Amino acid sequence: MNSTTNVINHIEAILGQKGHEADRELGEAIGRINVTLRDTNGFSGTQPVALRSKEYEKDIEHRRDTFLSIIKQIMPDLNAEQRRELSPGINDLARRWLGEHITALEKDLNALATRLGVHVPNAQNLGSDRVVAHLEAELQLALGSLGRRPESGEAFIDPDRLSQLRSAKSIDYDLSRLVRLCEELDVAFAQGCYHAVAMLTRSILDHIPPIFGSKIFAEVANSYSGGRSFKEIVLHLDKSSRKIADALLHAQIRKSESLPTRTQVDERQSIDFVLAQVVRVFTAKAKNP
């Protein structure tokens, strides 16, 4: 599976199977909606369009995530040149597979609204251009550095820790942004983008305090019972990472500059210790909901 054509054909074959599964699930969901409407005598007004629109949005999100998952599984086995060659074909495939599907769903909603003689603002606009543009942006990350396995010692976030975060489940918090911040931090660190490393490190620390019952990271040390070592690490991270990030973010142009180095922004051990606590919190809640 080395040539561009072979890879695209392989992806299309997988998408064909996944598409049939998604079609079946969507059909079953619409069937359940129809049963509910029948039982409640609700086949009038705007409710049928609104309910179907909501189900279509779930379907679109599911298909988008499925597409990205397939790409991310395949990309690590390809080198940088192969990924560059594949980029146009995969973007075209995304537009055809998801864009055309969204357009068909929008037409179906319009037809349903016409039959019912109703108008539901925005319910018939599923955002084809917006969704496809977002998918293409995600694909560029997957086809670029995020699709590549970091070499030994290259990752900022320990691969095992990142895997634990991806697998963590919670009804209280969505970890998808935290995972993405960690992925982008890995990319920045591997590519020597140390300004970005400092800023992404701060972003992660500003993102996670609610998990520990705090509003800001500075409060985590005092509000969370993680032990003396945890408190010391949190205090260190809050002070050092904030000062470095602020210095790099707010520094104005000067006659002479000193660029940040890997050593200056390398908070890997401390970040891993804090993320380990994040995983522990989610694991404990899963065992004792």
Order of alpha helices (4+ residues) and beta strands (2+ residues): alpha-alpha-alpha-alpha-alpha-alpha-alpha-alpha-alpha-alpha-alpha-alpha
